[in-house]
Amino acid sequence: MSLKSFDPTRAKVNIAFNDVTGWAPDTKFTVTPTNPRKTVTAGVDNDISVNVDSRHVGTLEINLLQNAEFNKYLQYLSLGLDQVNFPFFPILISDPTSDYELATRGWIETEPDHAVAQETGTKTWIIGLENSRGAPSTALAAGQFILGL
């Protein structure tokens, strides 16, 4: 039997050396691969070939409160990097209670809509990822090895 806990407040995203703050309610972020990791080709006689897809690009969707300061940072980052024709920046994701880490480079793919309503809204930024393949947390894996788990 395995006993685990989950704490979304421990999941962190760092974009261009700054920790993302001002998360919206519900989903903080989502990492989505653009392509499947593997596809299958089945022959007429049911011979099967598994095709390994080496394209690891993807997206990071982050959901921020409409009035979060980090929206301003992302806007400045987008404008500034576009001016120098180098829109790329480092991204680090750590989600220790899900045993997940990702270190890659990204770019702002889609800026959020701006809407004004009675309640504080959500701005959803889509960040392109050079590599969307997360890995088990190295710190957690090392601790589990030492403890013999």
C-alpha positions as CSV (number, residue, x, y, z in Angstrom):
1,M,0.0,0.0,0.0
2,S,1.2,3.5,-0.8
3,L,0.3,6.5,1.2
4,K,0.8,9.9,-0.5
5,S,-0.2,13.5,-0.1
6,F,-0.7,16.2,-2.7
7,D,-0.1,19.9,-2.1
8,P,-0.5,22.2,-5.1
9,T,1.0,25.2,-3.2
10,R,4.4,23.4,-3.5
11,A,4.3,23.3,-7.3
12,K,6.5,26.1,-8.7
13,V,7.1,27.6,-12.1
14,N,10.1,29.8,-12.8
15,I,10.1,31.8,-16.0
16,A,13.3,33.8,-17.0
17,F,14.7,33.5,-13.4
18,N,11.5,34.7,-11.7
19,D,9.0,32.6,-9.8
20,V,5.5,32.9,-11.2
21,T,3.1,34.4,-8.6
22,G,-0.6,35.5,-8.7
23,W,-2.1,32.1,-9.6
24,A,-5.8,32.0,-10.4
25,P,-8.2,29.6,-8.7
26,D,-8.4,26.0,-9.8
27,T,-5.7,25.0,-12.2
28,K,-2.3,26.7,-11.8
29,F,-0.6,25.3,-14.9
30,T,-0.7,22.6,-17.4
31,V,2.1,21.1,-19.5
32,T,0.8,19.6,-22.8
33,P,2.9,17.7,-25.4
34,T,2.2,18.8,-29.0
35,N,2.8,15.4,-30.4
36,P,2.1,11.9,-29.0
37,R,5.2,10.2,-27.6
38,K,4.6,7.1,-29.8
39,T,2.2,6.2,-32.6
40,V,1.3,2.7,-33.9
41,T,1.3,1.5,-37.5
42,A,-0.7,-1.8,-37.9
43,G,-0.3,-3.8,-41.1
44,V,-3.1,-5.6,-42.9
45,D,-2.1,-8.9,-41.2
46,N,-1.9,-7.2,-37.8
47,D,1.9,-6.8,-37.8
48,I,2.6,-3.9,-35.5
49,S,5.2,-1.2,-35.5
50,V,5.5,1.3,-32.7
51,N,6.9,4.6,-34.0
52,V,8.9,6.7,-31.5
53,D,8.2,10.4,-32.0
54,S,11.3,12.4,-31.3
55,R,9.5,15.8,-31.4
56,H,9.2,16.8,-27.8
57,V,7.9,20.4,-28.1
58,G,4.8,21.3,-26.2
59,T,3.0,24.1,-24.3
60,L,2.8,25.4,-20.8
61,E,-0.5,27.0,-19.9
62,I,-0.4,29.3,-16.9
63,N,-3.5,30.8,-15.3
64,L,-3.0,34.0,-13.4
65,L,-5.4,36.4,-11.7
66,Q,-6.2,39.3,-14.0
67,N,-4.5,41.8,-11.7
68,A,-1.5,39.7,-10.8
69,E,1.8,41.6,-11.1
70,F,3.3,38.7,-13.1
71,N,1.1,39.5,-16.1
72,K,3.1,42.8,-16.4
73,Y,6.4,40.9,-16.2
74,L,5.3,38.6,-19.0
75,Q,4.1,41.5,-21.1
76,Y,7.5,43.3,-20.7
77,L,9.3,40.0,-21.3
78,S,7.4,39.4,-24.6
79,L,7.9,43.0,-25.8
80,G,11.6,43.2,-24.8
81,L,12.6,39.8,-26.3
82,D,10.7,40.5,-29.5
83,Q,12.7,43.7,-29.9
84,V,16.0,41.9,-29.9
85,N,14.6,39.1,-32.1
86,F,15.4,36.4,-29.5
87,P,12.1,35.4,-27.8
88,F,13.5,32.5,-25.7
89,F,13.9,32.2,-22.0
90,P,14.6,29.5,-19.4
91,I,11.7,27.7,-17.7
92,L,11.9,25.5,-14.6
93,I,9.0,23.6,-13.2
94,S,9.0,21.7,-9.9
95,D,6.1,19.8,-8.5
96,P,7.5,17.8,-5.7
97,T,4.3,16.2,-4.4
98,S,3.7,14.9,-7.9
99,D,7.3,13.9,-8.4
100,Y,7.7,16.0,-11.5
101,E,10.4,18.3,-12.8
102,L,11.0,20.1,-16.1
103,A,13.9,22.3,-17.2
104,T,13.6,23.7,-20.7
105,R,13.5,26.8,-22.8
106,G,10.3,28.6,-23.9
107,W,8.7,31.5,-25.6
108,I,5.4,33.4,-25.3
109,E,3.2,31.7,-27.8
110,T,-0.2,33.3,-27.0
111,E,-0.9,36.4,-25.0
112,P,-4.1,36.2,-23.0
113,D,-7.4,38.0,-23.8
114,H,-8.1,41.1,-21.7
115,A,-11.6,41.1,-20.3
116,V,-13.2,43.3,-17.7
117,A,-16.1,42.0,-15.7
118,Q,-17.7,42.3,-12.2
119,E,-15.3,39.7,-10.7
120,T,-11.5,39.3,-11.0
121,G,-10.9,37.3,-14.1
122,T,-8.2,34.9,-15.2
123,K,-5.5,35.6,-17.8
124,T,-4.2,32.4,-19.5
125,W,-0.8,32.6,-21.0
126,I,0.4,29.9,-23.5
127,I,4.1,29.4,-23.4
128,G,5.7,27.3,-26.1
129,L,8.2,24.7,-24.8
130,E,11.2,23.4,-26.5
131,N,10.9,20.1,-24.5
132,S,7.7,19.1,-22.7
133,R,9.1,15.8,-21.3
134,G,9.0,16.0,-17.6
135,A,11.0,13.7,-15.4
136,P,10.8,12.4,-11.9
137,S,12.0,14.8,-9.3
138,T,15.8,14.3,-8.8
139,A,15.7,15.4,-5.2
140,L,12.7,13.2,-4.4
141,A,14.2,10.2,-6.3
142,A,17.5,10.6,-4.4
143,G,15.7,10.7,-1.0
144,Q,13.6,7.7,-1.9
145,F,16.8,5.8,-2.9
146,I,18.5,6.7,0.4
147,L,15.5,5.7,2.4
148,G,15.1,2.5,0.4
149,L,11.6,3.3,-0.8
